[in-house]
Amino acid sequence: MGWPSVRHVERPWTSRLEGLIAPSRRQQRSLPSSYAVAVVPRIAEVQVSLPGDVAADIDDAQRSLSAFDAGAGGEVAPFVAVLLRSESAASSQIENLTSSARALAEAEVGEGDRANAATILGNVRAMRAAIDLAGSLDDKAILAMHAALLRDDLGHRAGAWRSEPVWIGGASHHPEGAAFVPPLATEVPGLMTDLVSFMDRDDLPPLALAALAHAQFETIHPFTDGNGRTGRALLHAILLSTGAVRHVTVPISAGLLASRDDYFAALTAYRQGDVEPILRSVASAARAGVVVGAHLVGQLRAVREDWETRLRVRSDATVLRVADLLVRQPVLTARVVMDLCDVSAPTAQAALRGLVEADILIESTGRRRGRVYRAPEILEALDGYAVALGRRGG
């Protein structure tokens, strides 16, 4: 397809670069005096002609996305939030960040103290920012996604292009032996401006545009941390901005996780000028994401329908509104119910008691005040989903 490949140039190395872990004196003496850094081509005006079989693959995957998204107007609508959280968790899992569904849900209501859950919650924020900003995708929007992702990470500059070298793999103090060394920090702003121009093109199928933009973003590696998760959030923002999807965050990262080695190999091939693997990888991931997303929605719908038979209350009862809330937020406090359902404290507490009596909720703390409730059936479905992804991606 005539895609430009990444070149490399030698640059002098100094161990006094900002933000890098200082090597020992012995390590300094053995370090090479230079390193090979990527020279990334601009792509805004690169002509793209997809071979027939690749175009057909992309079209098939895009139709699967559209069909699943169309259900968001009805049957899938109650599960939009949990699909977004599931996609965020799968994207984090690609980076070897895992957390139980319970820990993640507790972090969302300000409970628990597990670091991975808090980190993954940052990815949920980044995904939400990607959705909110999809209507105006520019460099400021991308910086805002990253700021949402790393808002609570004091070790990295959230929402700012990097000002130092980064590399993938190898040692912490020198890029020798790295699998890939992204471009110099001084090149990042110009490359990102070019990428934003590329994302504005209308001569490519939306899924192909998203896949290529994602691969270019990962090649630029514009941040010191969070590039993979921000790049996958960007992929979804592009699908929304082009109208390929309108309602649902399809768990595409779940599909990428299922073939993680192929995904990383496809990014390497992209840098060598071969874009077919990343197009195939994202198309396959989109189809897989639809399958796993539909399966998860089916499980959650069955749980919710069973609850209704157990509760046997009027259709306008607050307890049913709270049951709906549990599908997307399976850990609750009375304060969360009051805020999200716009009810008084006595009404919220009565609804929670009714759900406990129906064996739908379990109180987690044993405290008299500040109680936290969880829905074990929803959490088990979400954990089962994560375990299945881990088996497929191993």
LOVOKE-156121 format. One record per residue (C-alpha): residue number from 1; residue in three letters; z, y, x. Coordinates in nm, 2 decimals. Each point is the difference from the previous one (the first is absolute). Layout:
N
[NUM, ala, [Z, Y, X]] ...
This chain:
394
[1, met, [0.00, 0.00, 0.00]] [2, gly, [-0.02, 0.22, 0.31]] [3, trp, [0.36, 0.11, -0.01]] [4, pro, [0.11, 0.19, 0.32]] [5, ser, [0.25, -0.18, 0.22]] [6, val, [0.31, 0.13, 0.17]] [7, arg, [-0.05, 0.08, 0.37]] [8, his, [0.28, 0.02, 0.26]] [9, val, [0.07, 0.25, 0.29]] [10, glu, [0.25, -0.01, 0.28]] [11, arg, [0.27, 0.26, -0.01]] [12, pro, [0.28, 0.08, 0.25]] [13, trp, [0.34, -0.14, -0.10]] [14, thr, [0.34, 0.17, 0.03]] [15, ser, [0.33, -0.15, -0.10]] [16, arg, [0.14, 0.34, -0.10]] [17, leu, [-0.19, 0.02, -0.33]] [18, glu, [0.21, 0.11, -0.29]] [19, gly, [0.15, -0.26, -0.23]] [20, leu, [-0.07, -0.30, 0.22]] [21, ile, [0.27, -0.24, 0.13]] [22, ala, [0.06, 0.07, 0.36]] [23, pro, [-0.07, -0.29, 0.23]] [24, ser, [0.23, -0.10, 0.29]] [25, arg, [-0.09, 0.12, 0.35]] [26, arg, [-0.12, -0.35, 0.09]] [27, gln, [-0.22, 0.00, -0.30]] [28, gln, [-0.13, 0.35, 0.08]] [29, arg, [-0.11, -0.12, 0.35]] [30, ser, [-0.20, -0.29, -0.15]] [31, leu, [-0.17, 0.20, -0.28]] [32, pro, [-0.37, 0.07, 0.02]] [33, ser, [-0.09, 0.37, 0.06]] [34, ser, [-0.25, 0.00, -0.29]] [35, tyr, [-0.06, -0.16, -0.33]] [36, ala, [-0.30, -0.06, -0.23]] [37, val, [0.01, 0.20, -0.32]] [38, ala, [-0.23, -0.02, -0.30]] [39, val, [-0.27, 0.25, -0.07]] [40, val, [-0.05, -0.03, -0.37]] [41, pro, [-0.33, 0.11, -0.16]] [42, arg, [-0.03, 0.23, -0.29]] [43, ile, [-0.13, -0.17, -0.32]] [44, ala, [-0.04, 0.27, -0.26]] [45, glu, [-0.38, -0.01, 0.02]] [46, val, [-0.06, -0.36, 0.12]] [47, gln, [-0.27, -0.16, -0.21]] [48, val, [0.12, -0.32, -0.17]] [49, ser, [-0.22, -0.27, -0.14]] [50, leu, [0.18, -0.31, -0.13]] [51, pro, [-0.18, -0.33, 0.03]] [52, gly, [-0.07, -0.16, -0.34]] [53, asp, [0.27, -0.27, 0.03]] [54, val, [0.27, 0.24, 0.11]] [55, ala, [-0.09, 0.25, -0.28]] [56, ala, [0.02, -0.29, -0.25]] [57, asp, [0.34, -0.10, 0.14]] [58, ile, [0.13, 0.36, -0.03]] [59, asp, [-0.14, 0.03, -0.35]] [60, asp, [0.16, -0.32, -0.11]] [61, ala, [0.34, 0.11, 0.13]] [62, gln, [-0.04, 0.34, -0.15]] [63, arg, [-0.07, -0.15, -0.34]] [64, ser, [0.32, -0.21, 0.03]] [65, leu, [0.20, 0.31, 0.07]] [66, ser, [-0.15, 0.19, -0.29]] [67, ala, [0.06, -0.29, -0.25]] [68, phe, [0.36, -0.03, 0.11]] [69, asp, [0.05, 0.38, -0.01]] [70, ala, [-0.15, 0.01, -0.35]] [71, gly, [0.30, -0.20, -0.12]] [72, ala, [0.23, 0.28, 0.11]] [73, gly, [-0.08, 0.18, -0.32]] [74, gly, [0.17, -0.28, -0.20]] [75, glu, [0.15, -0.33, 0.13]] [76, val, [0.05, 0.10, 0.36]] [77, ala, [0.13, 0.35, -0.07]] [78, pro, [0.38, -0.10, 0.00]] [79, phe, [-0.04, -0.15, 0.34]] [80, val, [-0.18, 0.28, 0.19]] [81, ala, [0.32, 0.11, 0.18]] [82, val, [0.09, -0.36, 0.11]] [83, leu, [-0.35, -0.05, 0.13]] [84, leu, [0.03, 0.31, 0.21]] [85, arg, [0.33, -0.11, 0.14]] [86, ser, [-0.15, -0.35, 0.07]] [87, glu, [-0.30, 0.15, 0.18]] [88, ser, [0.24, 0.22, 0.21]] [89, ala, [0.21, -0.30, 0.09]] [90, ala, [-0.31, -0.21, 0.10]] [91, ser, [-0.13, 0.29, 0.21]] [92, ser, [0.34, 0.01, 0.18]] [93, gln, [0.00, -0.37, 0.04]] [94, ile, [-0.33, 0.02, 0.20]] [95, glu, [0.22, 0.21, 0.25]] [96, asn, [0.26, -0.28, -0.01]] [97, leu, [0.23, 0.21, -0.21]] [98, thr, [0.16, -0.21, -0.28]] [99, ser, [0.27, 0.04, -0.25]] [100, ser, [0.13, -0.18, -0.31]] [101, ala, [-0.10, 0.14, -0.33]] [102, arg, [0.36, 0.06, -0.08]] [103, ala, [0.06, 0.20, 0.32]] [104, leu, [-0.31, 0.21, -0.07]] [105, ala, [0.09, 0.06, -0.36]] [106, glu, [0.36, 0.10, 0.10]] [107, ala, [-0.13, 0.24, 0.25]] [108, glu, [-0.21, 0.17, -0.27]] [109, val, [0.32, 0.08, -0.20]] [110, gly, [0.19, 0.11, 0.31]] [111, glu, [0.20, -0.32, 0.05]] [112, gly, [0.01, -0.24, 0.29]] [113, asp, [-0.03, 0.08, 0.37]] [114, arg, [-0.27, -0.23, 0.14]] [115, ala, [-0.23, 0.17, 0.25]] [116, asn, [-0.32, -0.20, -0.09]] [117, ala, [0.04, 0.08, -0.37]] [118, ala, [0.03, 0.37, 0.08]] [119, thr, [-0.31, -0.02, 0.22]] [120, ile, [-0.20, -0.18, -0.27]] [121, leu, [0.11, 0.25, -0.25]] [122, gly, [-0.17, 0.26, 0.22]] [123, asn, [-0.32, -0.19, -0.05]] [124, val, [0.05, 0.01, -0.38]] [125, arg, [0.03, 0.38, 0.03]] [126, ala, [-0.32, 0.01, 0.21]] [127, met, [-0.19, -0.20, -0.26]] [128, arg, [0.12, 0.23, -0.28]] [129, ala, [-0.10, 0.30, 0.21]] [130, ala, [-0.34, -0.16, 0.05]] [131, ile, [-0.05, -0.03, -0.37]] [132, asp, [0.12, 0.35, -0.07]] [133, leu, [-0.22, 0.15, 0.27]] [134, ala, [-0.32, -0.21, -0.07]] [135, gly, [-0.16, 0.29, -0.18]] [136, ser, [0.00, 0.21, 0.31]] [137, leu, [-0.04, -0.22, 0.31]] [138, asp, [0.01, 0.22, 0.31]] [139, asp, [0.20, 0.01, 0.32]] [140, lys, [0.29, 0.16, -0.17]] [141, ala, [0.01, -0.28, -0.25]] [142, ile, [0.01, -0.26, 0.27]] [143, leu, [0.28, 0.18, 0.18]] [144, ala, [0.19, 0.01, -0.33]] [145, met, [-0.03, -0.38, -0.03]] [146, his, [0.13, -0.05, 0.35]] [147, ala, [0.28, 0.25, -0.07]] [148, ala, [0.10, -0.20, -0.31]] [149, leu, [-0.01, -0.32, 0.20]] [150, leu, [0.22, 0.11, 0.29]] [151, arg, [0.22, 0.26, -0.18]] [152, asp, [0.32, -0.17, 0.11]] [153, asp, [-0.12, -0.12, 0.35]] [154, leu, [0.15, 0.24, 0.26]] [155, gly, [-0.17, -0.18, 0.28]] [156, his, [-0.35, 0.12, -0.08]] [157, arg, [-0.16, 0.32, -0.12]] [158, ala, [-0.08, -0.05, -0.36]] [159, gly, [-0.30, 0.18, -0.14]] [160, ala, [-0.14, 0.11, 0.34]] [161, trp, [-0.29, -0.12, 0.21]] [162, arg, [0.12, -0.16, 0.32]] [163, ser, [0.03, 0.20, 0.32]] [164, glu, [0.03, -0.29, 0.24]] [165, pro, [-0.19, -0.32, 0.09]] [166, val, [0.06, -0.32, -0.20]] [167, trp, [-0.13, -0.35, 0.05]] [168, ile, [0.00, -0.34, -0.18]] [169, gly, [0.17, -0.29, 0.18]] [170, gly, [0.09, -0.01, 0.36]] [171, ala, [0.31, 0.15, 0.16]] [172, ser, [0.21, 0.29, -0.14]] [173, his, [-0.03, 0.22, 0.31]] [174, his, [-0.37, -0.03, 0.09]] [175, pro, [-0.32, -0.10, -0.19]] [176, glu, [-0.09, -0.26, 0.26]] [177, gly, [-0.08, -0.32, -0.18]] [178, ala, [-0.02, 0.17, -0.34]] [179, ala, [-0.24, -0.14, -0.26]] [180, phe, [-0.13, 0.34, -0.08]] [181, val, [0.08, 0.36, 0.12]] [182, pro, [-0.10, 0.25, -0.27]] [183, pro, [-0.15, 0.34, 0.09]] [184, leu, [0.18, 0.28, 0.17]] [185, ala, [0.23, 0.21, -0.22]] [186, thr, [-0.21, 0.30, 0.05]] [187, glu, [-0.29, -0.18, -0.17]] [188, val, [0.19, -0.09, -0.31]] [189, pro, [-0.04, 0.32, -0.21]] [190, gly, [-0.38, 0.01, 0.05]] [191, leu, [-0.03, -0.37, -0.08]] [192, met, [0.21, 0.03, -0.31]] [193, thr, [-0.21, 0.30, -0.12]] [194, asp, [-0.31, -0.22, 0.05]] [195, leu, [0.16, -0.29, -0.19]] [196, val, [0.08, 0.23, -0.29]] [197, ser, [-0.37, 0.10, -0.02]] [198, phe, [-0.09, -0.37, 0.01]] [199, met, [0.23, -0.07, -0.29]] [200, asp, [-0.18, 0.26, -0.21]] [201, arg, [-0.33, -0.18, 0.01]] [202, asp, [-0.15, -0.14, -0.32]] [203, asp, [-0.28, -0.22, 0.15]] [204, leu, [0.22, -0.31, 0.05]] [205, pro, [0.17, -0.24, -0.25]] [206, pro, [0.36, 0.11, -0.03]] [207, leu, [0.15, -0.32, 0.14]] [208, ala, [-0.23, 0.02, 0.30]] [209, leu, [0.09, 0.37, 0.05]] [210, ala, [0.37, -0.09, -0.02]] [211, ala, [-0.03, -0.29, 0.25]] [212, leu, [-0.19, 0.20, 0.26]] [213, ala, [0.23, 0.30, -0.03]] [214, his, [0.30, -0.22, 0.03]] [215, ala, [-0.14, -0.16, 0.32]] [216, gln, [-0.08, 0.34, 0.15]] [217, phe, [0.35, 0.13, -0.08]] [218, glu, [0.15, -0.30, 0.17]] [219, thr, [-0.22, 0.06, 0.30]] [220, ile, [0.10, 0.36, 0.03]] [221, his, [0.36, -0.10, -0.04]] [222, pro, [0.10, 0.37, -0.07]] [223, phe, [0.38, -0.06, -0.02]] [224, thr, [0.26, -0.14, 0.24]] [225, asp, [0.12, -0.24, -0.27]] [226, gly, [-0.10, -0.11, -0.35]] [227, asn, [-0.37, 0.00, 0.06]] [228, gly, [-0.06, -0.34, -0.17]] [229, arg, [0.20, 0.08, -0.31]] [230, thr, [-0.15, 0.35, -0.04]] [231, gly, [-0.35, -0.13, 0.06]] [232, arg, [0.04, -0.26, -0.28]] [233, ala, [0.14, 0.27, -0.23]] [234, leu, [-0.30, 0.20, 0.09]] [235, leu, [-0.23, -0.29, -0.10]] [236, his, [0.15, 0.01, -0.35]] [237, ala, [-0.02, 0.38, -0.02]] [238, ile, [-0.38, -0.03, 0.07]] [239, leu, [-0.04, -0.26, -0.28]] [240, leu, [0.17, 0.23, -0.24]] [241, ser, [-0.18, 0.31, 0.11]] [242, thr, [-0.34, -0.17, -0.04]] [243, gly, [0.09, -0.13, -0.35]] [244, ala, [-0.03, -0.36, 0.11]] [245, val, [0.35, -0.05, -0.15]] [246, arg, [0.18, 0.23, -0.23]] [247, his, [0.34, -0.15, -0.09]] [248, val, [0.12, -0.29, 0.23]] [249, thr, [0.09, -0.03, 0.36]] [250, val, [-0.16, -0.34, 0.05]] [251, pro, [0.19, -0.19, 0.27]] [252, ile, [-0.28, 0.00, 0.26]] [253, ser, [0.25, -0.02, 0.28]] [254, ala, [0.11, -0.33, -0.15]] [255, gly, [-0.36, -0.13, 0.06]] [256, leu, [0.00, 0.14, 0.36]] [257, leu, [0.33, -0.16, 0.07]] [258, ala, [-0.14, -0.34, -0.12]] [259, ser, [-0.25, 0.02, 0.29]] [260, arg, [0.18, 0.23, 0.24]] [261, asp, [-0.16, -0.13, 0.32]] [262, asp, [-0.35, 0.05, -0.16]] [263, tyr, [0.10, 0.35, -0.10]] [264, phe, [0.11, 0.10, 0.35]] [265, ala, [-0.32, -0.17, 0.15]] [266, ala, [-0.21, 0.20, -0.25]] [267, leu, [0.15, 0.33, 0.13]] [268, thr, [-0.08, -0.11, 0.35]] [269, ala, [-0.36, -0.08, -0.10]] [270, tyr, [-0.03, 0.34, -0.17]] [271, arg, [0.09, 0.17, 0.33]] [272, gln, [-0.28, -0.20, 0.17]] [273, gly, [-0.26, 0.13, -0.25]] [274, asp, [0.01, -0.30, -0.24]] [275, val, [0.11, 0.12, -0.35]] [276, glu, [-0.08, -0.31, -0.19]] [277, pro, [0.33, -0.18, 0.06]] [278, ile, [0.21, 0.29, -0.13]] [279, leu, [-0.22, 0.03, -0.30]] [280, arg, [0.03, -0.37, -0.07]] [281, ser, [0.37, 0.01, 0.07]] [282, val, [0.08, 0.28, -0.24]] [283, ala, [-0.23, -0.15, -0.27]] [284, ser, [0.17, -0.34, 0.03]] [285, ala, [0.34, 0.17, 0.00]] [286, ala, [-0.09, 0.19, -0.32]] [287, arg, [-0.09, -0.32, -0.18]] [288, ala, [0.32, -0.17, 0.13]] [289, gly, [0.20, 0.30, -0.10]] [290, val, [-0.13, -0.02, -0.36]] [291, val, [0.10, -0.37, -0.01]] [292, val, [0.35, 0.04, 0.13]] [293, gly, [0.05, 0.32, -0.20]] [294, ala, [-0.11, -0.17, -0.33]] [295, his, [0.23, -0.30, 0.08]] [296, leu, [0.30, 0.23, 0.06]] [297, val, [-0.08, 0.19, -0.32]] [298, gly, [-0.01, -0.32, -0.20]] [299, gln, [0.34, -0.11, 0.13]] [300, leu, [0.16, 0.33, -0.08]] [301, arg, [-0.16, 0.01, -0.34]] [302, ala, [0.14, -0.34, -0.08]] [303, val, [0.35, 0.10, 0.11]] [304, arg, [-0.02, 0.32, -0.21]] [305, glu, [-0.11, -0.19, -0.31]] [306, asp, [0.28, -0.25, 0.04]] [307, trp, [0.25, 0.28, 0.01]] [308, glu, [-0.12, 0.13, -0.33]] [309, thr, [0.07, -0.33, -0.17]] [310, arg, [0.35, 0.00, 0.15]] [311, leu, [0.09, 0.36, -0.10]] [312, arg, [-0.11, -0.01, -0.37]] [313, val, [0.04, 0.37, -0.06]] [314, arg, [-0.20, 0.27, -0.17]] [315, ser, [-0.32, 0.10, 0.17]] [316, asp, [0.13, 0.36, 0.06]] [317, ala, [0.33, -0.12, 0.16]] [318, thr, [0.10, 0.16, 0.33]] [319, val, [0.07, -0.34, 0.14]] [320, leu, [-0.37, -0.08, -0.02]] [321, arg, [-0.09, 0.32, 0.17]] [322, val, [0.23, -0.10, 0.28]] [323, ala, [-0.15, -0.35, 0.01]] [324, asp, [-0.34, 0.17, 0.05]] [325, leu, [0.15, 0.21, 0.28]] [326, leu, [0.13, -0.32, 0.17]] [327, val, [-0.35, -0.13, 0.05]] [328, arg, [-0.09, 0.28, 0.23]] [329, gln, [0.36, 0.08, 0.13]] [330, pro, [0.19, -0.33, 0.01]] [331, val, [0.32, 0.15, 0.13]] [332, leu, [0.17, 0.27, -0.22]] [333, thr, [0.30, 0.22, -0.03]] [334, ala, [0.12, 0.18, -0.31]] [335, arg, [-0.11, 0.33, 0.16]] [336, val, [-0.35, -0.14, 0.06]] [337, val, [-0.02, -0.11, -0.37]] [338, met, [0.12, 0.34, -0.12]] [339, asp, [-0.26, 0.19, 0.21]] [340, leu, [-0.30, -0.22, -0.06]] [341, cys, [0.07, -0.08, -0.37]] [342, asp, [0.14, 0.34, -0.08]] [343, val, [0.31, -0.14, -0.17]] [344, ser, [0.38, 0.07, 0.01]] [345, ala, [0.24, -0.18, 0.23]] [346, pro, [0.16, -0.20, -0.29]] [347, thr, [-0.35, -0.11, -0.12]] [348, ala, [-0.11, -0.10, 0.35]] [349, gln, [0.32, -0.20, 0.05]] [350, ala, [-0.04, -0.17, -0.34]] [351, ala, [-0.35, -0.10, 0.08]] [352, leu, [0.10, -0.14, 0.34]] [353, arg, [0.28, -0.20, -0.16]] [354, gly, [-0.24, -0.14, -0.25]] [355, leu, [-0.23, -0.12, 0.28]] [356, val, [0.29, -0.16, 0.18]] [357, glu, [0.11, -0.18, -0.31]] [358, ala, [-0.35, -0.13, -0.05]] [359, asp, [0.00, -0.14, 0.36]] [360, ile, [-0.28, 0.24, 0.10]] [361, leu, [0.21, 0.21, 0.24]] [362, ile, [0.27, -0.08, 0.25]] [363, glu, [0.25, 0.26, 0.12]] [364, ser, [0.00, 0.00, 0.38]] [365, thr, [0.30, 0.20, 0.12]] [366, gly, [0.30, -0.11, -0.20]] [367, arg, [0.10, 0.37, 0.00]] [368, arg, [0.14, 0.19, -0.31]] [369, arg, [-0.21, 0.30, 0.09]] [370, gly, [-0.34, 0.04, 0.15]] [371, arg, [-0.11, -0.34, -0.11]] [372, val, [-0.34, -0.14, 0.11]] [373, tyr, [-0.19, -0.25, -0.22]] [374, arg, [-0.29, -0.23, 0.10]] [375, ala, [-0.25, -0.21, -0.19]] [376, pro, [-0.01, -0.33, 0.19]] [377, glu, [-0.31, -0.14, -0.17]] [378, ile, [-0.21, 0.30, 0.10]] [379, leu, [0.14, 0.00, 0.36]] [380, glu, [-0.07, -0.38, 0.03]] [381, ala, [-0.37, 0.06, -0.11]] [382, leu, [-0.04, 0.28, 0.25]] [383, asp, [0.16, -0.21, 0.28]] [384, gly, [-0.22, -0.30, -0.09]] [385, tyr, [-0.30, 0.23, 0.03]] [386, ala, [0.11, 0.11, 0.35]] [387, val, [0.07, -0.35, 0.11]] [388, ala, [-0.35, -0.11, -0.12]] [389, leu, [-0.16, 0.28, 0.20]] [390, gly, [0.19, -0.10, 0.31]] [391, arg, [-0.12, -0.36, -0.03]] [392, arg, [-0.36, 0.12, -0.04]] [393, gly, [0.02, 0.25, 0.28]] [394, gly, [0.17, -0.23, 0.25]] 
